[in-house]
Amino acid sequence: MKTQTPSKTKAKKSNSYIIHQGIVNGQKFVAVASGFDRASDNRKTGDMIQIWFILEGMNPVAVVKSGLDAATICQGCPFASGNGCYVNVGQAPLAIWKSFQRGLPVMMPKDYAKFFSGRKVRFGAYGNPTLLPISKVKAIAQASDGWTGYFHNWRTMAPAQRNAYNQYFMASTETKDSFELARSLQLRVFHVSPVQPENTVECLSDSRGLTCAQCQLCQGWNKPAKSVWINPHGATVKKATAAAMA
């Protein structure tokens, strides 16, 4: 895998950039932001910068097959390891991983205003966006024109860290118990289940046909509104429904 030095970021026009690299449970991972040169064709989200979290040393298809995703980039998600996640890792995540292997330029925080200004951002198109340091999350959010984000590993976080990320991201829940626990912790929630909890609003993509770029409800406590609910969706809806009802 080849990466360009930060000094070359301005010299190369790219659709994707490395914005962070780190280690989770002993595995190297990379955060890649894409969609700067070509608009996203995701009909549900609309045109948003997409941020992906992938392991460096193994392609996403193999990661899911091995179950390593549940212990690393997708910690806390009951839909991980082929158990109901709507993301087809053989498509966009695999393409992002291959691009990383070929070599991507690095975007430095000082360049966030230039790259994210006027753009909507989807934190965690795949993987927990809490793998980004909160300082980078804050800087990207402030530079952008809006964002969405969801994290599953809220259960294992220290309260201060959990609350910091919930200012920007929705706590993802699926079962009745996980929803009630998250709400007892005063978290703003995005709930995926066939059963809509009380005092939640249905995802406006389903109820009104809005894209995520248009809606912007899923910004954690930055958007002080009701928690959001959506029915399981995608090709793995049966597995997701079973996991949510467990």
Buried (B, 14 or more C-beta within 10 A) or exposed (E): EEBBEBEEBEEEEBEBBBBBBEEBEEBEBBBBBBBBEEEBEBEBBBBBBBBBBBBBEBBBBBBBBEEBBBBBBBBBBBBBBBBBBBBBBEEBBBBBBEBBEEEBBBBEBEBBEEBBEEBBBBBBBBBBBBBBEEEBBBBBBEBBEBBBBBBBBBBEBEEEBBBBBBBBBBBBBBBBEBBEBBBEBEBBBBBBBEEEBEEBEBBBBEEEEBBBBBBBBBBBBBBEEEBBBBBBBBEBBEBBBEBBEE
